Amino acid sequence: MAHREQLHELRQQAHNAGIEGNSKMTEDQLRNALRQVGKGVQPEMAKRQAKS
């Protein structure tokens, strides 16, 4: 159950960061995209890079 809560929290953080449509992203992809946004990358570009 803790893993599901952690994944939910990551999805919420991604949503708050402007990364839309993140429901099919893996935990690693979410973390990577959030890291990229933190470095100043646009949310859509960060999502695309994380999924590739």
C-alpha positions as CSV (number, residue, x, y, z in Angstrom):
1,M,0.0,0.0,0.0
2,A,2.9,2.4,0.7
3,H,4.1,2.1,-2.9
4,R,0.7,3.1,-4.2
5,E,0.6,6.1,-1.9
6,Q,4.1,7.1,-3.0
7,L,3.1,6.8,-6.7
8,H,0.0,8.8,-6.1
9,E,2.1,11.5,-4.4
10,L,4.5,11.6,-7.4
11,R,1.6,11.9,-9.8
12,Q,0.2,14.8,-7.7
13,Q,3.6,16.5,-7.7
14,A,3.9,16.1,-11.5
15,H,0.4,17.5,-12.0
16,N,1.3,20.5,-9.8
17,A,4.5,21.0,-11.9
18,G,2.4,21.2,-15.0
19,I,3.1,17.7,-16.3
20,E,-0.3,16.8,-17.8
21,G,-1.5,13.3,-18.6
22,N,1.0,11.5,-16.3
23,S,-1.3,8.6,-15.4
24,K,0.5,6.1,-17.6
25,M,4.0,7.2,-16.7
26,T,6.1,4.9,-14.5
27,E,7.6,5.9,-11.2
28,D,11.0,6.4,-12.8
29,Q,9.6,8.4,-15.6
30,L,7.8,10.7,-13.1
31,R,10.9,11.2,-11.0
32,N,12.9,12.0,-14.2
33,A,10.4,14.4,-15.5
34,L,10.1,16.2,-12.1
35,R,13.9,16.5,-12.0
36,Q,13.9,18.0,-15.4
37,V,11.2,20.5,-14.6
38,G,13.2,21.4,-11.5
39,K,16.1,22.3,-13.7
40,G,14.0,24.6,-15.8
41,V,12.8,22.4,-18.6
42,Q,9.3,23.0,-19.9
43,P,6.8,20.4,-18.4
44,E,5.8,19.0,-21.8
45,M,9.4,18.6,-23.0
46,A,10.3,17.0,-19.6
47,K,7.5,14.5,-20.1
48,R,8.5,13.7,-23.6
49,Q,12.2,13.2,-22.6
50,A,11.2,11.0,-19.6
51,K,9.0,8.8,-21.7
52,S,11.7,8.2,-24.4
